[in-house]
Amino acid sequence: MVQQHSHHPRTSHPAPATLGELRASGHAYRGVKEEIRDNLLAMMRAGQDPFPGIVGFGQTVLPHLERALIAGHDIILLGERGQGKTRLIRTLAGLLDEWTPTVAGCEINDHPYQPACARCRRLAAEMGDDLPVSWWHRGDRYGEKLATPDTSVGDLIGDIDPVKVAEGRTLGDPETIHFGLVPRTNRGIFSLNEMPDLAERIQVSMLNVLEERDIGIRGYALRLPLDLLLVASANPEDYTNRGRIITPLKDRFGAEIRTHYPLTLTDELTLIKQEADIWTAAELPDHLVEVIARFTRGVRESSAVDARSGVSARFAIAAAESAAASAVRRSALAGATDTPVARVCDLPAVVSTLRGKVEFEVSEEGREEEVLGAMLRRAIADTFRSRLGSVDLSGLLAKFEDGGTVESGELVPATDLLQRVGDVPGLARIMARLGMEGGESFGHAAAAVEFTLEGLYLMRRLSKDTDGGTSVYGT
């Protein structure tokens, strides 16, 4: 999770290079919260999406967030792990002006009209309209810190710079201060992730930043009117398990907004397709994405899983990526050159790698893989019923009437599987129902056939003998 967060292409910055030129250009000063409010309202009026890439929050979280930003509130996002809190916070940088002027060389990005630090005030008095101006892109106006117990006041707020003191400046000189992360994000957005992990004495240092908008460093009576939007994230469990946000600090945040996991299967599908980094290496058919989405939702709702811990969206994303990787591995071992297509046989192998992403209840200790395996089979069966429940599959079942069998498995190439099955009456209709219309490749056909065989097995209309990575379907 990074420093540069804007995904917008940069245009060239405006021309004014001095304070006089900036005034002549008609530039008007706006505070950060006013800037965000104006740009948010303009995007809403224009029908643009202010929070690109955010899935499933449209009717729940985003209206609260929009009201908080319009009100000019600092914000806490509260939710279990993997609900997209950090992702949502990072989209806020897109609500800033693309370019904003600063006093050239200022450590805390003072606006030329309102210099705040001692250096910039001195330069403004000396140079007047010749004060040099530089331009700051919105992609650089976002800062974040993952709160850890070893985070210090110096990291966040600042400390005395011994090098500047050694150069001969006195300790009473405000220019001997080395500013921390929060002042360096002045006139931008600062995100403090997992805030309850911050030691309580360090949280105290944030009180003045949030309310009085000034800072104090090692006894300096330093009035530094900071202009920033502060956004924090926290897990509700953290309030009791690892730490808590002190009451005076919570009180200074204007809005506390609860996030959640995707509420619908459609949102879950959209999220997996958007986030899984697989689409160039292999193809993951829609019906397998649906299996993974149903599997993830089943794990979240299971009584065997610790609900307080949650099941991150990364669980589903990792499952999709692992299934695609299994298809790529099969293709490489077979020496195939066409784009690999994932099949249902690629899913059971990912259960063991996903186990570490789920916190189970103590009573399930030692049964984790068994529990996840059962949930995966249920997800496959539910998807089969949803997609193929009303389709006539007698043509495929006829292949097994005289004791015929079909061998499949994660290392069986698509062409081999199709040769073993032979012609399947109604295959085009099956593929259409699985969202593979026009899929002419052997990989697509094999994926459709194998999913149908697995579904028939789970519906108790076929048998299956499994030995390692090989499965034999029969009557």
C-alpha positions in Angstrom: 0.0 0.0 0.0 1.9 3.0 -1.4 2.7 6.7 -1.5 1.5 7.7 -4.9 -2.2 6.9 -5.1 -3.7 9.0 -7.9 -4.5 7.0 -11.0 -5.4 10.1 -13.0 -3.1 11.1 -15.9 -1.2 14.3 -15.0 -1.6 17.4 -17.1 1.0 20.1 -17.1 0.8 22.4 -14.0 -0.3 26.1 -14.3 2.2 28.7 -15.2 2.5 31.2 -12.3 6.0 31.0 -10.7 5.8 33.8 -8.2 3.3 35.2 -5.8 2.7 38.2 -7.9 1.9 36.1 -11.0 -0.4 33.9 -8.9 -2.4 36.9 -7.8 -2.6 38.2 -11.3 -3.9 34.9 -12.6 -7.0 35.2 -10.4 -6.2 32.1 -8.3 -8.4 31.9 -5.1 -7.4 30.2 -1.9 -9.5 27.3 -0.6 -8.9 25.1 2.4 -8.6 21.3 1.8 -12.1 20.5 3.1 -13.7 23.2 1.0 -11.8 22.0 -2.0 -13.0 18.4 -1.5 -16.6 19.6 -0.8 -16.7 21.7 -4.0 -15.2 19.0 -6.2 -17.4 16.3 -4.7 -20.6 18.3 -5.3 -19.4 19.1 -8.9 -18.9 15.4 -9.6 -22.2 14.5 -8.2 -24.0 17.1 -10.3 -22.2 15.9 -13.4 -23.1 12.2 -12.7 -19.5 11.2 -12.2 -18.4 8.5 -9.8 -16.4 10.2 -7.0 -15.1 6.8 -5.7 -13.9 4.7 -8.7 -13.4 1.0 -8.1 -15.4 0.9 -4.9 -17.9 -2.1 -5.0 -21.0 -2.7 -2.9 -21.0 0.5 -0.8 -23.2 2.6 -3.1 -26.4 2.5 -1.0 -24.8 2.0 2.4 -21.3 3.5 3.1 -20.9 6.1 0.4 -23.9 8.2 1.3 -22.5 8.6 4.9 -19.1 9.3 3.5 -20.5 12.0 1.1 -22.4 13.7 3.9 -19.2 13.7 6.1 -17.1 15.2 3.4 -19.7 17.8 2.6 -19.9 18.7 6.3 -16.1 19.0 6.5 -15.7 16.2 9.0 -12.6 14.2 9.9 -13.6 10.5 9.5 -13.1 7.1 11.1 -13.9 4.1 9.0 -14.8 1.1 11.2 -14.9 -2.4 9.8 -13.4 -5.9 9.8 -10.3 -6.8 7.8 -10.5 -6.8 4.0 -13.6 -4.7 3.6 -11.8 -2.1 1.4 -11.3 0.7 4.0 -7.9 1.7 2.8 -8.9 1.3 -0.8 -11.8 3.7 -0.2 -9.7 6.2 1.7 -7.2 6.4 -1.2 -9.9 7.3 -3.7 -10.4 10.6 -1.7 -7.2 12.0 -3.3 -9.2 12.2 -6.6 -11.5 14.8 -5.0 -8.6 17.3 -4.7 -7.7 19.9 -7.3 -5.3 18.4 -9.8 -2.7 21.1 -9.0 -2.3 23.5 -6.1 0.3 26.2 -5.5 2.8 26.0 -2.6 5.7 28.2 -1.5 8.7 26.7 -3.3 10.9 24.6 -0.9 8.4 24.6 2.0 8.5 21.4 4.0 4.8 21.6 5.0 3.5 22.9 1.6 2.3 26.3 2.7 -0.1 28.2 0.4 1.6 31.3 -0.9 -1.3 33.5 0.2 -1.2 32.1 3.8 2.3 31.1 4.8 2.3 29.3 8.2 5.8 28.1 9.0 8.5 30.5 10.2 10.6 30.1 7.1 7.8 30.9 4.7 6.6 33.9 6.8 10.2 35.2 6.7 10.5 34.8 3.0 7.1 36.4 2.3 8.1 39.4 4.3 11.5 39.7 2.5 10.4 38.9 -1.1 6.8 40.1 -1.3 5.4 39.4 -4.8 8.6 37.7 -5.8 8.0 34.8 -3.4 8.7 31.7 -5.6 5.8 29.4 -6.2 5.9 25.7 -7.1 2.9 23.3 -7.9 1.9 20.2 -6.1 -0.1 17.4 -7.8 -3.0 15.8 -6.0 -1.3 12.4 -6.3 1.4 13.7 -3.9 -1.1 15.2 -1.5 -2.1 11.9 0.2 0.0 10.5 3.0 -0.7 7.4 5.2 0.8 5.7 8.1 0.1 2.2 9.4 -0.2 2.7 13.2 2.1 0.4 15.1 2.9 0.3 18.8 6.4 1.6 18.1 5.2 4.8 16.2 6.5 7.9 18.0 5.3 11.4 18.4 8.4 12.4 16.3 7.1 10.1 13.4 3.7 11.8 13.3 4.2 15.3 14.5 8.0 16.1 14.5 11.1 16.5 16.6 14.2 18.7 17.0 16.6 18.2 14.1 20.1 17.7 15.7 21.8 18.5 12.4 20.2 22.0 12.2 21.2 22.6 15.9 24.7 21.5 15.1 24.8 24.0 12.3 24.7 26.7 14.9 21.0 27.5 15.3 19.6 27.9 18.8 17.1 25.5 20.3 14.6 28.3 20.5 14.6 28.7 16.7 11.4 27.1 15.2 13.4 26.3 12.0 15.4 23.7 14.0 12.2 21.4 13.9 12.1 18.4 11.6 8.4 18.0 10.8 6.7 14.6 11.0 4.3 12.9 8.6 1.2 14.9 9.6 2.6 18.4 9.1 4.3 17.2 5.8 0.8 16.3 4.5 -0.5 19.8 5.3 -3.0 20.9 2.7 -3.7 17.3 1.8 -5.2 14.1 3.1 -3.6 12.0 5.9 -4.7 8.5 6.6 -3.9 6.7 9.9 -4.6 3.0 9.4 -5.4 0.6 12.3 -5.5 3.5 14.7 -6.2 1.5 17.9 -2.7 0.0 17.5 -1.3 3.5 18.2 -0.1 3.8 21.9 -2.5 5.9 23.9 0.2 8.5 24.8 0.8 8.9 21.0 -2.9 9.3 20.3 -2.9 12.2 22.8 -0.5 14.0 20.4 -3.2 14.0 17.7 -5.8 15.9 19.9 -4.6 19.4 18.9 -4.1 18.4 15.3 -7.8 17.4 15.0 -9.4 20.3 17.0 -7.2 23.3 17.4 -5.3 22.4 14.2 -1.9 23.2 15.7 1.0 21.2 17.0 3.4 21.2 19.9 7.0 19.8 19.7 9.2 19.4 22.8 8.1 22.4 24.6 7.9 24.7 21.5 4.9 27.0 21.7 4.5 26.6 17.9 1.2 27.8 16.4 1.0 26.0 13.1 -2.5 26.1 11.6 -2.6 22.8 9.7 -5.1 22.4 6.9 -5.8 18.8 6.2 -8.4 16.0 6.2 -7.6 13.3 8.7 -9.1 9.9 8.0 -8.5 6.9 10.3 -9.4 3.2 10.0 -10.0 0.7 12.7 -11.3 -2.9 13.3 -14.1 -3.0 15.8 -12.4 -6.0 17.5 -9.4 -3.8 18.1 -11.2 -1.8 20.7 -11.0 -4.7 23.1 -8.3 -7.0 21.9 -5.3 -4.9 20.9 -6.0 -1.4 22.0 -8.6 1.3 21.8 -9.0 4.8 20.5 -9.0 7.1 23.5 -12.4 8.8 24.1 -11.2 12.4 23.6 -9.7 11.5 20.2 -12.9 9.7 19.1 -14.9 12.7 20.1 -12.8 14.9 17.8 -13.6 12.9 14.7 -16.8 14.3 13.1 -18.0 11.0 11.6 -17.7 7.3 12.4 -18.7 5.2 9.4 -19.2 1.4 9.4 -18.1 -0.6 6.4 -19.1 -4.1 5.5 -18.5 -7.1 3.2 -20.4 -7.3 -0.1 -24.0 -7.7 0.7 -25.0 -9.5 -2.5 -23.6 -12.3 -4.7 -23.5 -9.8 -7.6 -21.2 -7.4 -5.7 -19.0 -10.3 -4.7 -18.6 -11.4 -8.3 -17.8 -7.8 -9.4 -15.2 -7.5 -6.7 -13.4 -10.7 -7.6 -13.4 -9.9 -11.3 -12.1 -6.4 -10.6 -9.4 -7.3 -8.2 -8.0 -10.7 -9.1 -4.8 -10.3 -11.0 -5.3 -13.3 -13.4 -6.9 -12.1 -16.6 -3.8 -12.1 -18.8 -2.3 -15.4 -17.6 -5.4 -17.6 -17.7 -9.2 -17.4 -18.1 -11.5 -18.0 -15.2 -15.0 -18.7 -16.5 -18.0 -17.0 -15.0 -19.3 -20.1 -13.4 -16.1 -20.6 -11.4 -16.1 -17.0 -10.3 -19.6 -17.6 -9.0 -18.4 -20.8 -7.2 -15.6 -18.8 -5.5 -18.1 -16.0 -4.6 -20.6 -18.4 -3.1 -17.7 -20.2 -1.3 -16.5 -17.0 0.3 -20.0 -16.0 1.4 -20.5 -19.5 2.9 -17.3 -19.3 4.9 -18.3 -15.8 6.2 -21.7 -17.1 7.4 -20.4 -20.4 8.8 -20.7 -21.0 12.5 -17.4 -22.8 12.4 -15.6 -19.5 11.6 -14.9 -16.7 14.1 -17.3 -14.0 12.9 -15.4 -11.3 14.9 -12.3 -11.8 12.8 -14.2 -11.7 9.5 -13.2 -13.2 6.1 -11.4 -10.7 4.0 -12.2 -10.0 0.4 -8.6 -11.1 -0.2 -9.8 -14.6 0.5 -11.9 -14.7 -2.6 -9.3 -12.9 -4.7 -6.5 -15.3 -3.6 -8.8 -18.3 -4.5 -9.4 -16.9 -8.0 -5.7 -16.2 -8.5 -4.8 -19.7 -7.3 -7.3 -21.5 -9.5 -6.0 -19.5 -12.5 -2.4 -20.4 -11.5 -3.4 -24.1 -11.4 -4.7 -23.9 -15.0 -1.5 -22.2 -16.1 0.5 -25.0 -14.4 -1.5 -27.7 -16.2 -1.0 -26.0 -19.5 2.7 -25.6 -19.0 3.2 -29.3 -18.1 1.1 -30.4 -21.1 3.2 -28.1 -23.4 0.0 -26.3 -24.6 0.3 -22.9 -26.2 -3.3 -21.6 -26.1 -4.7 -19.5 -23.2 -5.3 -21.8 -20.3 -8.9 -22.1 -19.0 -9.5 -22.9 -15.3 -11.7 -25.9 -14.5 -13.6 -27.0 -11.4 -10.7 -29.5 -10.6 -8.5 -26.4 -9.9 -10.5 -25.4 -6.9 -10.0 -28.1 -4.3 -6.2 -27.6 -4.3 -6.6 -24.0 -3.2 -8.3 -25.0 0.1 -5.1 -25.7 1.9 -3.5 -22.4 0.9 -6.6 -20.4 1.9 -6.8 -22.0 5.4 -4.5 -19.4 6.9 -6.8 -16.6 5.9 -9.6 -17.8 8.1 -9.8 -17.8 11.9 -11.8 -20.9 13.1 -13.6 -21.4 16.3 -11.6 -23.4 18.9 -14.0 -26.4 18.6 -13.0 -26.8 14.9 -9.3 -27.1 15.6 -7.8 -29.8 13.3 -10.8 -29.9 11.0 -10.1 -26.7 9.1 -9.5 -28.2 5.7 -12.4 -30.6 6.1 -14.7 -27.7 6.9 -13.5 -25.6 4.0 -13.7 -28.6 1.6 -17.4 -29.2 2.5 -18.2 -25.5 2.0 -16.5 -25.6 -1.4 -18.6 -28.6 -2.5 -21.8 -26.8 -1.3 -20.8 -23.7 -3.4 -20.3 -25.9 -6.5 -23.6 -27.6 -6.0 -25.4 -24.3 -5.5 -23.9 -22.9 -8.6 -24.7 -26.0 -10.6 -28.4 -25.8 -9.5 -28.4 -22.1 -10.3 -26.8 -22.5 -13.8 -27.8 -25.9 -15.0 -30.6 -27.0 -12.8 -33.2 -26.8 -15.6 -31.0 -28.0 -18.4 -31.6 -31.5 -20.0 -28.3 -33.4 -19.2 -29.5 -36.8 -20.4 -27.1 -36.7 -23.3 -24.1 -36.6 -21.0 -25.6 -39.1 -18.5 -26.1 -41.6 -21.4 -22.3 -41.8 -21.7 -22.3 -43.7 -18.4 -25.3 -46.1 -18.9 -23.2 -49.1 -19.8 -20.7 -48.7 -17.1 -18.6 -46.1 -18.9 -16.2 -43.9 -16.9 -14.4 -40.6 -17.5 -11.1 -39.8 -15.9 -10.3 -36.2 -15.1 -8.0 -34.2 -12.8 -6.0 -31.1 -12.4 -3.2 -32.4 -14.7 -5.5 -33.8 -17.4 -5.3 -31.5 -20.5 -8.5 -30.3 -22.0 -8.1 -32.2 -25.2 -7.6 -35.5 -23.4 -10.7 -34.9 -21.3 -12.8 -34.2 -24.3 -11.5 -37.3 -26.1 -12.5 -39.4 -23.1 -16.0 -38.0 -23.0 -16.6 -37.9 -26.8 -19.4 -36.0 -28.4 -21.8 -34.5 -25.8 -25.4 -33.7 -27.1 -26.5 -30.3 -25.8 -22.9 -29.1 -25.0 -23.6 -25.7 -26.7 -26.6 -25.1 -24.4 -24.6 -26.1 -21.3 -21.8 -23.7 -22.4 -24.4 -20.9 -23.0 -25.9 -21.4 -19.5 -22.4 -21.2 -18.0 -21.7 -17.9 -19.7 -19.4 -19.2 -22.4 -21.3 -18.4 -25.5 -19.0 -18.3 -28.5 -16.2 -20.1 -26.5 -14.8 -22.2 -29.2 -11.7 -23.4 -27.5 -11.1 -26.9 -26.2 -10.4 -25.3 -22.8 -13.9 -23.8 -22.6 -15.6 -27.0 -23.7 -13.6 -29.1 -21.1 -14.4 -26.6 -18.4 -18.1 -26.9 -19.1 -18.0 -30.7 -19.3 -16.1 -31.1 -16.1 -18.3 -28.7 -14.2 -21.3 -30.6 -15.3 -19.8 -33.9 -14.3 -18.9 -32.6 -10.9 -22.4 -31.1 -10.5 -24.0 -34.4 -11.4 -21.8 -36.2 -8.8 -22.8 -33.7 -6.1 -26.5 -34.2 -7.1 -25.9 -38.0 -6.6 -26.5 -38.8 -10.2 -22.9 -40.0 -10.8 -20.2 -41.5 -8.7 -16.7 -40.2 -8.3 -13.5 -42.0 -7.1 -10.7 -39.6 -6.2 -7.1 -40.7 -5.9 -4.6 -37.8 -5.4 -5.3 -35.3 -8.2 -7.2 -37.7 -10.4 -10.9 -38.3 -10.4 -12.9 -41.0 -12.2 -16.6 -40.3 -12.8 -19.0 -43.2 -13.3 -22.5 -44.5 -12.5 
